Amino acid sequence: MTLTTSMQVFLAGLAGGLLLEFVHWYGLRRDAKLPEYAGKPLYWILSALMALVGGILAVLYFGSRAEAIVAVHIGISAPIILQKLMTTVAEPTGARGRAEFWSFFHW
């Protein structure tokens, strides 16, 4: 299905971000106790922001015309990519407190 407006592309990307959150909670369904962060507003605010980023990135990638499945895929992958970037930022280990160039590429 082809999306023909920016709002449709945004909503498809947003749906992808929300789908990722749903899959996370589906994976926890057999745990006897919910995680501690489940009741914290900050967690839900950040989750909503990550889903919004998925929608925004879909619009930035495609504008007002995209295939729905690809826009949803951008929404799903955006939080994962951002999370990976946040956890793999190069640490300042080089001379004069600067990060080594190659340390950025170590996963």
C-alpha positions as CSV (number, residue, x, y, z in Angstrom):
1,M,0.0,0.0,0.0
2,T,1.3,3.4,-0.9
3,L,1.0,6.3,1.5
4,T,0.5,9.6,-0.1
5,T,0.6,12.2,2.6
6,S,3.2,13.2,5.2
7,M,0.7,12.4,8.0
8,Q,0.2,8.9,6.7
9,V,3.9,8.3,6.5
10,F,4.3,9.8,10.1
11,L,1.6,7.6,11.5
12,A,3.0,4.5,9.8
13,G,6.5,5.3,11.4
14,L,4.8,5.9,14.7
15,A,3.0,2.6,14.5
16,G,6.3,0.9,13.9
17,G,7.7,2.4,17.1
18,L,4.6,1.4,19.0
19,L,4.8,-2.1,17.6
20,L,8.4,-2.4,18.9
21,E,7.2,-1.4,22.4
22,F,4.3,-3.9,22.1
23,V,6.7,-6.7,21.2
24,H,8.9,-5.8,24.2
25,W,5.9,-6.2,26.6
26,Y,4.7,-9.3,24.8
27,G,8.1,-10.8,25.6
28,L,7.6,-10.1,29.3
29,R,4.1,-11.7,29.5
30,R,5.3,-14.8,31.3
31,D,7.2,-13.0,34.0
32,A,5.4,-13.2,37.4
33,K,6.2,-9.6,38.2
34,L,6.4,-6.6,36.0
35,P,9.7,-4.8,35.8
36,E,10.3,-1.9,38.2
37,Y,10.4,0.6,35.4
38,A,6.9,-0.3,34.2
39,G,5.3,2.1,36.8
40,K,7.7,5.0,36.2
41,P,6.4,7.9,34.1
42,L,9.8,8.7,32.7
43,Y,9.9,5.2,31.0
44,W,6.6,5.8,29.3
45,I,7.6,9.3,28.3
46,L,10.8,8.1,26.7
47,S,9.0,5.2,25.0
48,A,6.5,7.7,23.5
49,L,9.3,9.9,22.4
50,M,11.1,7.0,20.7
51,A,7.9,6.1,18.8
52,L,7.6,9.8,17.8
53,V,11.1,9.7,16.5
54,G,10.2,6.7,14.4
55,G,7.4,8.7,12.8
56,I,9.6,11.8,12.3
57,L,12.4,9.8,10.7
58,A,9.9,8.1,8.4
59,V,8.8,11.5,7.2
60,L,12.4,12.7,6.9
61,Y,13.3,9.7,4.8
62,F,10.3,9.6,2.5
63,G,8.4,12.9,2.7
64,S,4.8,12.5,1.7
65,R,5.1,9.3,-0.4
66,A,6.2,5.9,0.9
67,E,5.3,2.2,0.9
68,A,3.5,1.5,4.2
69,I,5.6,-1.5,5.2
70,V,8.8,0.5,4.6
71,A,7.6,3.4,6.7
72,V,6.6,1.0,9.5
73,H,10.1,-0.6,9.2
74,I,11.7,2.8,9.7
75,G,9.6,3.3,12.8
76,I,10.6,-0.1,14.2
77,S,14.3,0.4,13.5
78,A,14.7,4.0,14.6
79,P,14.6,3.3,18.4
80,I,16.9,0.3,18.0
81,I,19.4,2.3,16.0
82,L,19.3,5.2,18.4
83,Q,19.7,2.9,21.4
84,K,22.7,1.2,19.8
85,L,24.3,4.6,19.1
86,M,23.7,5.7,22.7
87,T,25.4,2.6,24.1
88,T,28.4,2.6,21.7
89,V,29.5,6.1,21.9
90,A,33.3,6.3,21.8
91,E,34.8,6.8,25.2
92,P,37.6,9.5,25.7
93,T,40.6,7.2,26.0
94,G,43.0,8.8,23.6
95,A,45.7,11.3,24.2
96,R,44.5,14.7,25.6
97,G,41.2,13.1,26.5
98,R,40.1,12.6,22.9
99,A,38.6,9.3,21.7
100,E,40.6,7.2,19.4
101,F,39.2,7.2,15.8
102,W,38.9,3.4,15.6
103,S,37.3,3.1,19.0
104,F,34.1,4.3,17.4
105,F,33.9,1.2,15.3
106,H,34.3,-1.3,18.1
107,W,31.0,-3.0,19.0
